[in-house]
């Protein structure tokens, strides 16, 4: 063992802390070798820790028995360095580094861990995502992921402090629970003790937090882990985290006000942004009519417009047929800066088709009297002027038209609204717009199953004025539910819950569950409601999504330490993986391939 390896010093500073004020001081730094430059026998290296970089000057011949160690150094090796801080010459300072005015002249260096050759260069942006996920711990070192994890940590702390100050109690609910599928597929866990029985990982703590209201907790919150076995997208993972809360003796506005206060504090402390309260509240039907989505991005205009009545007598037979069948004609006005090339029209027509639209028609207002486009020859002068007035179109502006069933026309143009805003660079990156969407439909009709399904979940209360519609016209019943939207992303959803056991049983019945099935699946909840559960409601907000937006990230994978792939696998650990045969036997189950072999 060399003298160098026997010595031990305690780190005195981080790699982002030193400045000219420290000149002449003896310091000890520790971290990773970010880069190496050998200039005539003197080695310049940038030492990196989680906070930043410091340049270190090493003369191997002056480090006695550490000279050989320095010669075998490579990038990403972990070292400790002791040395003296000195100011760099004026012409060698680096304004892009916080420590760019100084360097540390090493008098002692110890290699803690000599790194193996890297599987990829850590600053290479062309490396495939699969390889990055396989070596996620390496990607974290230079990609900014650690900064995002620290932002996530700080956000969680602010949320906890806010709810604590507001009198909430943080309660952990079970991870091993009962399977009561009401949407996505459950992840099932076989029981070793109870042969043939299964636990389920919770899709949400929904029923437990309602049981906490029955228990008298009154104000509950939790930063909860949730699990859903569903197809993944950029903002979905099989396991995710949500800010979960529930309150007793409240109405809708009490919950909205509490959540607004929490979000306002996070925005203020994390981004220095002051968001005005209260957030706008928009009826679901209004959101769909104006923006074509129940999660509208309000950072820009481009609102959808109804032009059905203006074109009711048009000679264009396609429009006539749609109107006669009860459909509508919706328009999306676009500024002339969003150029409609032939390629773009083809792409947008395809996108509209993905939403069920049979076609997409465009108009361009060349001047006060003239329009261009496939519809131009079919429109009369009064019809042109009516569409112009309704859409506020000016010279050079475009209008996109979709004629179809209302839900198809609105959804298709809602998607094209976002495409147009991105193409025209109309979305301000430094603006944060929040809104509440309220009065959702309580139910949807599932054509495949031939029954009703809840728009949110089966514990959502109907709006009081619509209770009679559960019997008369279920699809017209509005839910006492609400979603919070940030910059076009749904952060979370909540509702006032059903606290009357009779109404809850009625809801199960409307959903096609008989008494026996509802008691089997939800008997524990029905029993609790019958023992004096107060009126209550709550909400769950996706913490991953919230932090993603705060960080300006493209995907929630960018704010999760060890995310899964789109196929719900972990390339780093190899999960999911095979289990040992002994483990299968203990759980009283066998993989299908073993059953086939025995059969």
C-alpha positions as semicolon CSV with decimal commas, in nm:
position;residue;x (nm);y (nm);z (nm)
1;X;0,000;0,000;0,000
2;X;0,143;0,339;-0,101
3;X;0,161;0,640;0,124
4;X;-0,104;0,806;-0,091
5;X;-0,356;0,525;-0,043
6;X;-0,299;0,518;0,334
7;X;-0,375;0,887;0,382
8;X;-0,730;1,006;0,440
9;X;-0,871;1,356;0,421
10;X;-1,221;1,493;0,469
11;X;-1,384;1,679;0,180
12;X;-1,397;2,051;0,256
13;X;-1,587;2,191;-0,044
14;X;-1,816;2,092;-0,327
15;X;-1,697;2,130;-0,685
16;X;-1,920;2,432;-0,745
17;X;-1,829;2,634;-0,435
18;X;-1,481;2,776;-0,487
19;X;-1,408;3,127;-0,617
20;X;-1,136;3,390;-0,611
21;X;-1,221;3,455;-0,248
22;X;-1,074;3,111;-0,167
23;X;-0,737;3,181;-0,331
24;X;-0,452;3,051;-0,119
25;X;-0,669;2,809;0,081
26;X;-0,593;2,440;0,123
27;X;-0,899;2,239;0,011
28;X;-1,002;1,877;-0,033
29;X;-1,237;1,786;-0,319
30;X;-1,391;1,455;-0,424
31;X;-1,579;1,346;-0,731
32;X;-1,560;1,205;-1,081
33;X;-1,304;1,290;-1,348
34;X;-1,517;1,475;-1,600
35;X;-1,238;1,528;-1,855
36;X;-0,859;1,492;-1,884
37;X;-0,605;1,698;-2,078
38;X;-0,234;1,614;-2,067
39;X;-0,031;1,919;-2,170
40;X;0,341;1,854;-2,168
41;X;0,336;1,628;-1,867
42;X;0,104;1,848;-1,661
43;X;-0,250;1,708;-1,639
44;X;-0,551;1,937;-1,631
45;X;-0,868;1,762;-1,521
46;X;-1,218;1,882;-1,449
47;X;-1,345;1,726;-1,129
48;X;-1,722;1,687;-1,108
49;X;-1,966;1,622;-0,825
50;X;-2,343;1,660;-0,821
51;X;-2,321;2,041;-0,796
52;X;-2,065;2,134;-1,061
53;X;-1,704;2,138;-1,183
54;X;-1,363;2,253;-1,063
55;X;-1,044;2,248;-1,269
56;X;-0,756;2,063;-1,101
57;X;-0,392;2,096;-1,210
58;X;-0,182;1,784;-1,148
59;X;0,193;1,752;-1,195
60;X;0,253;1,375;-1,156
61;X;0,621;1,423;-1,072
62;X;0,529;1,637;-0,772
63;X;0,295;1,375;-0,625
64;X;0,566;1,125;-0,539
65;X;0,424;0,771;-0,537
66;X;0,092;0,888;-0,695
67;X;0,257;0,959;-1,030
68;X;0,172;0,615;-1,171
69;X;-0,187;0,648;-1,046
70;X;-0,228;0,975;-1,237
71;X;-0,099;0,820;-1,559
72;X;-0,366;0,546;-1,551
73;X;-0,653;0,781;-1,476
74;X;-0,944;0,781;-1,717
75;X;-1,272;0,971;-1,735
76;X;-1,538;0,887;-1,475
77;X;-1,283;0,752;-1,226
78;X;-1,359;0,856;-0,868
79;X;-1,079;1,046;-0,696
80;X;-0,998;1,263;-0,397
81;X;-0,772;1,564;-0,436
82;X;-0,600;1,792;-0,185
83;X;-0,447;2,113;-0,307
84;X;-0,423;2,491;-0,304
85;X;-0,672;2,724;-0,469
86;X;-0,517;2,976;-0,706
87;X;-0,663;3,229;-0,946
88;X;-0,633;3,151;-1,313
89;X;-0,453;3,397;-1,541
90;X;-0,696;3,652;-1,684
91;X;-0,679;3,507;-2,035
92;X;-0,748;3,150;-1,912
93;X;-1,062;3,213;-1,710
94;X;-1,380;3,031;-1,812
95;X;-1,694;3,247;-1,782
96;X;-1,914;2,942;-1,853
97;X;-1,807;2,773;-1,528
98;X;-1,913;2,901;-1,188
99;X;-1,560;2,814;-1,068
100;X;-1,401;2,937;-1,390
101;X;-1,188;3,204;-1,218
102;X;-0,984;2,953;-1,015
103;X;-0,815;2,616;-1,023
104;X;-0,681;2,379;-0,760
105;X;-0,312;2,283;-0,775
106;X;-0,297;1,926;-0,643
107;X;-0,052;1,826;-0,372
108;X;-0,219;1,490;-0,302
109;X;-0,441;1,265;-0,515
110;X;-0,603;0,933;-0,442
111;X;-0,792;0,711;-0,686
112;X;-1,093;0,573;-0,502
113;X;-1,224;0,378;-0,800
114;X;-1,061;0,348;-1,141
115;X;-1,346;0,347;-1,392
116;X;-1,377;0,084;-1,661
117;X;-1,412;0,212;-2,020
118;X;-1,758;0,368;-2,060
119;X;-2,022;0,187;-2,273
120;X;-2,095;0,524;-2,436
121;X;-1,972;0,879;-2,406
122;X;-2,186;1,044;-2,141
123;X;-2,230;1,365;-2,340
124;X;-2,325;1,193;-2,666
125;X;-2,685;1,294;-2,734
126;X;-2,716;1,042;-3,017
127;X;-2,702;0,738;-2,786
128;X;-3,023;0,534;-2,805
129;X;-3,271;0,548;-2,519
130;X;-3,253;0,173;-2,452
131;X;-2,879;0,194;-2,390
132;X;-2,927;0,497;-2,166
133;X;-3,189;0,313;-1,962
134;X;-2,964;0,008;-1,934
135;X;-2,697;0,232;-1,779
136;X;-2,932;0,478;-1,609
137;X;-2,687;0,542;-1,325
138;X;-2,432;0,664;-1,581
139;X;-2,684;0,881;-1,765
140;X;-2,770;1,052;-1,436
141;X;-2,415;1,178;-1,397
142;X;-2,422;1,436;-1,676
143;X;-2,773;1,457;-1,822
144;X;-2,929;1,690;-1,566
145;X;-3,140;1,410;-1,422
146;X;-3,005;1,467;-1,071
147;X;-3,116;1,830;-1,088
148;X;-3,465;1,711;-1,181
149;X;-3,466;1,463;-0,893
150;X;-3,371;1,742;-0,656
151;X;-3,651;1,954;-0,797
152;X;-3,886;1,662;-0,738
153;X;-3,760;1,626;-0,380
154;X;-3,811;1,995;-0,310
155;X;-4,161;1,989;-0,463
156;X;-4,258;1,696;-0,241
157;X;-4,132;1,880;0,066
158;X;-4,335;2,191;-0,019
159;X;-4,647;1,978;-0,069
160;X;-4,594;1,808;0,268
161;X;-4,534;2,136;0,448
162;X;-4,841;2,294;0,289
163;X;-5,079;2,016;0,386
164;X;-4,928;1,991;0,732
165;X;-4,988;2,362;0,787
166;X;-5,348;2,316;0,663
167;X;-5,419;2,050;0,925
168;X;-5,393;1,739;0,709
169;X;-5,266;1,407;0,843
170;X;-5,030;1,202;0,625
171;X;-5,142;0,838;0,632
172;X;-4,982;0,548;0,447
173;X;-5,236;0,312;0,292
174;X;-5,168;-0,054;0,204
175;X;-4,973;-0,160;-0,101
176;X;-5,103;-0,518;-0,084
177;X;-5,474;-0,472;-0,139
178;X;-5,783;-0,632;-0,290
179;X;-5,842;-0,651;-0,663
180;X;-6,148;-0,441;-0,747
181;X;-6,086;-0,364;-1,115
182;X;-6,259;-0,045;-1,225
183;X;-6,050;0,073;-1,519
184;X;-5,693;-0,036;-1,590
185;X;-5,572;-0,387;-1,521
186;X;-5,441;-0,467;-1,175
187;X;-5,096;-0,601;-1,098
188;X;-5,168;-0,921;-0,905
189;X;-4,951;-1,071;-0,629
190;X;-5,013;-1,439;-0,542
191;X;-5,042;-1,524;-0,173
192;X;-4,817;-1,795;-0,029
193;X;-5,032;-1,833;0,284
194;X;-5,373;-1,831;0,118
195;X;-5,358;-2,083;-0,166
196;X;-5,522;-1,962;-0,487
197;X;-5,573;-1,610;-0,353
198;X;-5,420;-1,290;-0,485
199;X;-5,344;-0,942;-0,362
200;X;-5,352;-0,647;-0,601
201;X;-5,116;-0,352;-0,607
202;X;-5,329;-0,036;-0,572
203;X;-5,422;0,161;-0,880
204;X;-5,495;0,442;-0,632
205;X;-5,571;0,465;-0,258
206;X;-5,929;0,563;-0,348
207;X;-6,125;0,328;-0,125
208;X;-5,880;0,351;0,164
209;X;-5,898;0,728;0,176
210;X;-6,277;0,712;0,177
211;X;-6,253;0,465;0,465
212;X;-6,029;0,716;0,643
213;X;-6,311;0,969;0,612
214;X;-6,543;0,711;0,770
215;X;-6,282;0,678;1,046
216;X;-6,295;1,047;1,139
217;X;-5,951;1,154;1,005
218;X;-6,130;1,440;0,821
219;X;-5,819;1,569;0,641
220;X;-5,589;1,310;0,483
221;X;-5,304;1,333;0,235
222;X;-5,035;1,101;0,106
223;X;-4,763;1,102;-0,155
224;X;-4,875;0,763;-0,277
225;X;-4,727;0,496;-0,501
226;X;-4,977;0,356;-0,752
227;X;-4,964;0,074;-1,005
228;X;-5,155;0,019;-1,329
229;X;-5,097;-0,252;-1,585
230;X;-5,176;-0,047;-1,893
231;X;-5,020;0,054;-2,224
232;X;-4,766;0,332;-2,170
233;X;-4,724;0,677;-2,323
234;X;-4,490;0,968;-2,257
235;X;-4,680;1,061;-1,942
236;X;-4,757;0,707;-1,821
237;X;-4,560;0,449;-1,624
238;X;-4,669;0,115;-1,471
239;X;-4,576;0,256;-1,131
240;X;-4,618;0,623;-1,055
241;X;-4,662;0,869;-0,770
242;X;-4,956;1,091;-0,691
243;X;-5,036;1,359;-0,438
244;X;-5,350;1,214;-0,283
245;X;-5,586;1,403;-0,053
246;X;-5,937;1,373;0,092
247;X;-6,149;1,601;0,311
248;X;-6,472;1,560;0,511
249;X;-6,763;1,802;0,548
250;X;-6,671;1,986;0,228
251;X;-6,818;2,089;-0,104
252;X;-6,643;2,115;-0,438
253;X;-6,507;2,467;-0,393
254;X;-6,345;2,381;-0,061
255;X;-6,128;2,120;-0,234
256;X;-6,049;2,344;-0,530
257;X;-5,940;2,626;-0,301
258;X;-5,711;2,395;-0,100
259;X;-5,544;2,258;-0,413
260;X;-5,502;2,604;-0,563
261;X;-5,320;2,719;-0,251
262;X;-5,085;2,423;-0,267
263;X;-5,007;2,475;-0,636
264;X;-4,957;2,847;-0,585
265;X;-4,699;2,781;-0,315
266;X;-4,513;2,525;-0,529
267;X;-4,501;2,763;-0,827
268;X;-4,382;3,049;-0,610
269;X;-4,108;2,857;-0,428
270;X;-3,990;2,638;-0,713
271;X;-4,009;2,872;-1,014
272;X;-4,056;3,217;-0,861
273;X;-4,385;3,244;-1,051
274;X;-4,692;3,402;-0,892
275;X;-5,004;3,238;-1,033
276;X;-5,327;3,431;-0,971
277;X;-5,613;3,270;-0,779
278;X;-5,873;3,142;-0,824
279;X;-5,801;2,938;-1,136
280;X;-6,057;2,967;-1,419
281;X;-6,338;2,711;-1,398
282;X;-6,471;2,579;-1,724
283;X;-6,765;2,352;-1,789
284;X;-6,670;2,028;-1,964
285;X;-6,910;2,097;-2,249
286;X;-6,768;2,447;-2,293
287;X;-6,411;2,312;-2,300
288;X;-6,497;2,061;-2,570
289;X;-6,684;2,320;-2,778
290;X;-6,407;2,582;-2,759
291;X;-6,091;2,371;-2,751
292;X;-6,189;2,019;-2,860
293;X;-6,048;1,864;-2,542
294;X;-6,118;1,839;-2,170
295;X;-5,758;1,944;-2,098
296;X;-5,719;2,267;-2,295
297;X;-5,389;2,451;-2,322
298;X;-5,485;2,812;-2,243
299;X;-5,146;2,968;-2,315
300;X;-5,266;3,069;-2,662
301;X;-5,592;3,135;-2,847
302;X;-5,707;2,947;-3,159
303;X;-6,054;2,858;-3,030
304;X;-6,290;2,636;-3,223
305;X;-6,599;2,800;-3,373
306;X;-6,939;2,658;-3,467
307;X;-7,044;2,745;-3,825
308;X;-7,324;2,491;-3,875
309;X;-7,605;2,743;-3,899
310;X;-7,416;2,963;-4,144
311;X;-7,378;2,669;-4,383
312;X;-7,712;2,498;-4,329
313;X;-7,831;2,583;-4,681
314;X;-7,500;2,528;-4,858
315;X;-7,494;2,354;-5,192
316;X;-7,203;2,139;-5,078
317;X;-7,373;1,801;-5,046
318;X;-7,121;1,655;-4,797
319;X;-7,205;1,932;-4,550
320;X;-7,576;1,899;-4,615
321;X;-7,568;1,528;-4,540
322;X;-7,383;1,578;-4,212
323;X;-7,620;1,854;-4,097
324;X;-7,931;1,654;-4,195
325;X;-7,804;1,358;-3,989
326;X;-7,766;1,572;-3,677
327;X;-7,394;1,644;-3,710
328;X;-7,218;1,979;-3,701
329;X;-6,956;2,184;-3,882
330;X;-6,675;2,310;-3,663
331;X;-6,409;2,555;-3,770
332;X;-6,056;2,624;-3,648
333;X;-5,928;2,970;-3,749
334;X;-5,551;2,991;-3,806
335;X;-5,330;3,297;-3,856
336;X;-5,152;3,324;-4,188
337;X;-4,821;3,259;-4,010
338;X;-4,921;2,892;-3,988
339;X;-4,848;2,808;-4,348
340;X;-5,059;2,526;-4,491
341;X;-4,829;2,347;-4,731
342;X;-4,957;2,053;-4,932
343;X;-4,754;1,816;-4,711
344;X;-4,895;1,969;-4,394
345;X;-5,253;1,941;-4,520
346;X;-5,192;1,572;-4,595
347;X;-5,047;1,513;-4,248
348;X;-5,328;1,697;-4,073
349;X;-5,592;1,517;-4,277
350;X;-5,441;1,188;-4,163
351;X;-5,442;1,305;-3,800
352;X;-5,806;1,412;-3,826
353;X;-5,883;1,066;-3,964
354;X;-5,728;0,907;-3,656
355;X;-6,004;1,077;-3,456
356;X;-6,273;0,942;-3,687
357;X;-6,314;1,245;-3,915
358;X;-6,400;1,158;-4,273
359;X;-6,210;1,456;-4,408
360;X;-6,052;1,795;-4,348
361;X;-6,133;2,103;-4,555
362;X;-5,935;2,427;-4,560
363;X;-6,007;2,781;-4,669
364;X;-5,772;3,074;-4,715
365;X;-5,904;3,430;-4,709
366;X;-5,695;3,598;-4,977
367;X;-5,866;3,937;-4,939
368;X;-6,203;4,084;-4,842
369;X;-6,389;3,902;-5,119
370;X;-6,176;3,607;-5,229
371;X;-6,114;3,269;-5,072
372;X;-5,905;2,977;-5,189
373;X;-5,955;2,611;-5,114
374;X;-6,156;2,307;-5,225
375;X;-6,478;2,454;-5,085
376;X;-6,449;2,796;-5,250
377;X;-6,667;2,721;-5,553
378;X;-6,951;2,584;-5,339
379;X;-6,993;2,883;-5,107
380;X;-7,204;3,188;-5,178
381;X;-7,087;3,537;-5,094
382;X;-7,315;3,559;-4,785
383;X;-7,184;3,223;-4,662
384;X;-6,824;3,337;-4,710
385;X;-6,885;3,657;-4,518
386;X;-7,070;3,471;-4,240
387;X;-6,780;3,229;-4,194
388;X;-6,534;3,519;-4,206
389;X;-6,726;3,709;-3,939
390;X;-6,774;3,404;-3,713
391;X;-6,405;3,311;-3,726
392;X;-6,272;3,671;-3,724
393;X;-6,059;3,576;-4,023
394;X;-5,841;3,848;-4,170
395;X;-5,648;3,875;-4,494
396;X;-5,409;3,579;-4,528
397;X;-5,573;3,373;-4,252
398;X;-5,683;3,011;-4,286
399;X;-5,984;2,821;-4,157
400;X;-5,994;2,444;-4,111
401;X;-6,335;2,276;-4,127
402;X;-6,453;1,935;-4,010
403;X;-6,810;1,820;-4,067
404;X;-6,904;1,514;-3,862
405;X;-7,060;1,401;-3,536
406;X;-6,997;1,668;-3,276
407;X;-6,757;1,465;-3,063
408;X;-6,551;1,367;-3,370
409;X;-6,535;1,718;-3,518
410;X;-6,436;1,875;-3,186
411;X;-6,176;1,614;-3,094
412;X;-6,014;1,618;-3,438
413;X;-5,986;1,997;-3,449
414;X;-5,874;2,002;-3,086
415;X;-5,573;1,792;-3,182
416;X;-5,506;2,005;-3,491
417;X;-5,522;2,317;-3,272
418;X;-5,214;2,188;-3,088
419;X;-5,042;2,088;-3,413
420;X;-5,101;2,437;-3,553
421;X;-4,980;2,612;-3,237
422;X;-4,655;2,413;-3,244
423;X;-4,608;2,467;-3,619
424;X;-4,665;2,841;-3,583
425;X;-4,457;2,867;-3,263
426;X;-4,756;3,019;-3,086
427;X;-4,701;2,856;-2,744
428;X;-4,507;3,073;-2,497
429;X;-4,263;2,855;-2,304
430;X;-4,250;3,078;-1,997
431;X;-4,623;3,091;-1,924
432;X;-4,815;2,867;-1,683
433;X;-5,192;2,853;-1,724
434;X;-5,413;2,652;-1,490
435;X;-5,782;2,575;-1,518
436;X;-6,047;2,360;-1,354
437;X;-6,273;2,154;-1,581
438;X;-6,601;2,081;-1,403
439;X;-6,938;1,913;-1,465
440;X;-6,810;1,612;-1,656
441;X;-7,060;1,350;-1,771
442;X;-7,100;1,097;-1,493
443;X;-7,119;0,800;-1,732
444;X;-7,010;0,680;-2,072
445;X;-7,168;0,403;-2,276
446;X;-6,938;0,113;-2,361
447;X;-7,047;-0,011;-2,704
448;X;-6,841;-0,331;-2,680
449;X;-6,963;-0,431;-2,334
450;X;-7,315;-0,299;-2,389
451;X;-7,329;-0,118;-2,055
452;X;-7,245;0,208;-1,881
453;X;-6,903;0,282;-1,736
454;X;-6,799;0,570;-1,509
455;X;-6,618;0,865;-1,668
456;X;-6,400;0,886;-1,353
457;X;-6,475;0,605;-1,105
458;X;-6,791;0,451;-0,955
459;X;-6,762;0,644;-0,626
460;X;-6,819;0,986;-0,786
461;X;-7,136;1,162;-0,679
462;X;-7,381;1,298;-0,936
463;X;-7,458;1,670;-0,932
464;X;-7,755;1,707;-0,696
465;X;-7,978;1,862;-0,962
466;X;-7,918;1,558;-1,188
467;X;-7,997;1,278;-0,942
468;X;-8,329;1,204;-1,113
469;X;-8,148;1,153;-1,444
470;X;-7,984;0,836;-1,317
471;X;-8,321;0,672;-1,375
472;X;-8,448;0,880;-1,666
473;X;-8,139;0,949;-1,881
474;X;-7,812;0,826;-1,728
475;X;-7,589;0,969;-2,003
476;X;-7,719;1,321;-1,933
477;X;-7,622;1,299;-1,565
478;X;-7,340;1,534;-1,469
479;X;-7,072;1,430;-1,222
480;X;-6,969;1,639;-0,925
481;X;-6,616;1,592;-1,055
482;X;-6,330;1,820;-1,146
483;X;-5,996;1,798;-1,326
484;X;-5,703;2,035;-1,281
485;X;-5,524;2,120;-1,608
486;X;-5,183;2,285;-1,645
487;X;-5,065;2,397;-1,989
488;X;-5,281;2,138;-2,162
489;X;-5,182;1,852;-1,933
490;X;-5,425;1,694;-1,689
491;X;-5,250;1,711;-1,352
492;X;-5,521;1,521;-1,170
493;X;-5,885;1,464;-1,107
494;X;-6,117;1,451;-0,813
495;X;-6,478;1,458;-0,708
496;X;-6,727;1,478;-0,430
497;X;-6,784;1,114;-0,336
498;X;-7,102;0,922;-0,276
499;X;-7,143;0,893;0,101
500;X;-7,499;0,751;0,102
501;X;-7,487;0,367;0,083
502;X;-7,822;0,352;-0,099
503;X;-7,702;0,588;-0,370
504;X;-7,375;0,396;-0,399
505;X;-7,565;0,070;-0,450
506;X;-7,782;0,243;-0,709
507;X;-7,470;0,355;-0,894
508;X;-7,335;0,000;-0,896
509;X;-7,671;-0,115;-1,033
510;X;-7,663;0,145;-1,315
511;X;-7,316;0,016;-1,402
512;X;-7,458;-0,334;-1,443
513;X;-7,341;-0,478;-1,112
514;X;-7,600;-0,683;-0,931
515;X;-7,625;-0,682;-0,553
516;X;-7,418;-0,999;-0,515
517;X;-7,134;-0,869;-0,735
518;X;-7,127;-0,524;-0,575
519;X;-7,120;-0,677;-0,225
520;X;-6,840;-0,913;-0,328
521;X;-6,626;-0,637;-0,477
522;X;-6,712;-0,339;-0,260
523;X;-6,890;-0,479;0,045
524;X;-6,629;-0,332;0,280
525;X;-6,697;0,019;0,146
526;X;-7,075;-0,016;0,147
527;X;-7,063;-0,136;0,506
528;X;-6,850;0,162;0,610
529;X;-7,082;0,409;0,436
530;X;-7,370;0,264;0,634
531;X;-7,207;0,342;0,970
532;X;-7,216;0,719;0,947
533;X;-6,968;0,837;0,686
534;X;-6,968;1,218;0,643
535;X;-6,994;1,401;0,310
536;X;-6,645;1,400;0,164
537;X;-6,439;1,449;-0,147
538;X;-6,084;1,471;-0,268
539;X;-5,843;1,466;-0,554
540;X;-5,525;1,297;-0,677
541;X;-5,259;1,490;-0,868
542;X;-4,983;1,320;-1,063
543;X;-4,657;1,420;-0,896
544;X;-4,454;1,286;-1,189
545;X;-4,649;1,498;-1,437
546;X;-4,635;1,807;-1,218
547;X;-4,257;1,786;-1,178
548;X;-4,220;1,711;-1,550
549;X;-4,392;2,041;-1,630
550;X;-4,197;2,233;-1,365
551;X;-3,870;2,097;-1,508
552;X;-3,970;2,160;-1,869
553;X;-3,907;1,791;-1,942
554;X;-4,055;1,604;-2,237
555;X;-4,157;1,290;-2,047
556;X;-4,220;1,177;-1,692
557;X;-3,930;0,936;-1,746
558;X;-3,704;1,240;-1,720
559;X;-3,810;1,301;-1,359
560;X;-3,816;0,938;-1,238
561;X;-3,490;0,787;-1,119
562;X;-3,537;0,439;-1,267
563;X;-3,827;0,435;-1,516
564;X;-3,962;0,146;-1,719
565;X;-3,970;0,122;-2,098
566;X;-4,283;0,140;-2,311
567;X;-4,308;-0,238;-2,263
568;X;-4,301;-0,198;-1,882
569;X;-3,957;-0,352;-1,846
570;X;-3,650;-0,232;-1,656
571;X;-3,345;-0,258;-1,882
572;X;-3,115;-0,181;-1,590
573;X;-3,212;-0,476;-1,368
574;X;-3,376;-0,705;-1,623
575;X;-3,718;-0,693;-1,455
576;X;-3,954;-0,864;-1,502
577;X;-3,751;-1,184;-1,479
578;X;-3,806;-1,555;-1,430
579;X;-3,869;-1,690;-1,081
580;X;-3,719;-2,004;-0,937
581;X;-3,930;-2,318;-0,953
582;X;-3,926;-2,337;-0,573
583;X;-4,084;-1,992;-0,557
584;X;-4,363;-2,100;-0,792
585;X;-4,435;-2,401;-0,576
586;X;-4,452;-2,189;-0,260
587;X;-4,709;-1,966;-0,428
588;X;-4,917;-2,266;-0,547
589;X;-4,896;-2,156;-0,910
590;X;-4,695;-2,252;-1,218
591;X;-4,604;-2,062;-1,536
592;X;-4,810;-2,152;-1,840
593;X;-4,511;-2,303;-2,020
594;X;-4,467;-2,554;-1,736
595;X;-4,834;-2,644;-1,748
596;X;-4,808;-2,705;-2,124
597;X;-4,506;-2,926;-2,077
598;X;-4,685;-3,135;-1,816
599;X;-5,003;-3,145;-2,020
